[in-house]
Each structure stands twice: as C-alpha cells, then as structure tokens.
Amino acid sequence: MTRPPGLDTHSLRRCTCGCPIHRGALRVIGCDPRCRCSVWCDSQPTTIVAAEWGACLLFLDPHTNDLLSANWMERGRIDWSTCGEFETRGEAYPAGTILHPQIAAIVACLNNTPPMLEWLSSREHDTDVHAGPVRTITAITPAATSPTQRRCDCGCPIHTGTPRTDYTHQQCRCAVWCATQPTTIVAREWGCALFLDPRTGEVLNVVGDDSGLLDWGNCGELDDRGDGGFAGRILQAQLAAIIACLNNTPPCADW
C-alpha cells in the first residue's frame, strides 16, 4: 500500500543505536536532553543534514508530519534539547513552506522504492550488474561557501584540517556532519547516505553502518536502471530544490 507523502514507519521502529534512554524501545521524538539517539538510529526518520546551515538536521515528525529541526553537539552528537518545530515566522516561513513538501516527497520516494542496500554493498564484487566500476569523483564547485572549499573538522585521518576533493578515498573517515560534506539525505530505508555531486549534479550514494561510519571507498552514482533510476530522478530534483532553498535563506542559527 502506498504511504501518504511525508509519513514513514520510524515511529514503529525500536532504537538500535545504544541510547541509554531509548535502547531497544520505541521512541517519541521530542526535546529530551537525555536522548543520545544518532542520525543512523532505526527510530530516526529520514533526515536532511543541511551543510549550508552548519549541518543542521531537518526531518518530518512521523506522528504530526510537522517539519522539525535539531542541531549538533561536539563530535557529531545530536543536541536533542534543540529539537523543535521549524520556525514559521520571518524569513524561516517561506523556507519552511518550500522544505516541507520537498522532504515529504523524498520520504515517499524512499518508502515506496525497494531498498538499495543489496546492490550498493555488492558494487565492488559485481561491477557489470550494478553501478559500474568505482571511479574517482572530484568535487569542483566555484561557490565560496561550497563544502568542497571548507576544511575537514570531523577528525578524519586523511582530511583533517584540509579541504576534501575526493569522495572515493578508501581511507577516508569523514562523517556526515563534516564541514566538507554536501547537504545529505540520511536514508535509513536504503541503509545509505545520498547527496549531489557538486560537479555533475548526479545523485551519489555511500553505505553507512549503525555507528555512522561511511564506506567512502564504494561511493558512486545511484544506479540509473530499474527502480534506482526512477528514484534517482525524483531524489535529484528534490535535493536540488532543498539546496537552492538553503543557499538563499539565512542559516537557522541566525534566527
């Protein structure tokens, strides 16, 4: 059965990230400073990590369908005490009216497309059937605020303190909240992160595990055949619209 746009089943999933408050239990998302749930927890809805807004988190409440936001603490831990409904006054209001339907469309697309984890994980073993051989993807973006021109701040042993221009380095340990990472969809439905190649605008994917570690050595373009191609066209358009909105609205921290 097709789910209504913007709604998913994460409110029915149990915490899998080891949070001392919610471990193994159902989770009601709210402003709870004790919560330690990660962005990769099964109980977390599909989330946009907005690079343009300091990696602010944006997602839809599974119960109310309201647009929520939250900020990071040190070392990638989410500060759930900052979680709340997205501001609906001033400049935030038009941004919210744009972001809500775009994120809802992404959620609906992910929920109604078969999980891609199987072919994502097997790419290095079967390059003929899936997305083709892994290739180096060089990020080239002229914008001064581009993540590709920011310095790594996540402690990656390869990129710490320097810009990141290669999304397929085998030893890269850059996190989804790193300053060098473009705006990203954390798609637990597919077990991966999705973002746009700043050079080509194509949808790239990288597999992530429950700890948030990303397999950059197998990062590549979303398969353009079968369900992956149809979903890719939808995701590409929605992500591009979200990035354009974020780039033209002051960061939410300024409100």
KAFEN-V238968 format. One record per helix or strand. SS is the DSSP state (H for helix, E for strand). FROM is the first residue (numbers start at 1). TO is the last residue. If there is no record, write none. Layout:
SS;FROM;TO
SS;FROM;TO
This chain:
H;10;12
E;14;15
E;23;23
E;26;26
E;47;50
H;51;53
E;56;60
E;67;72
H;74;76
E;78;85
H;91;111
H;117;121
E;138;138
H;147;149
E;152;152
E;160;160
E;166;166
E;184;187
E;192;196
E;203;208
E;214;214
H;216;218
E;220;221
H;226;247
H;252;254
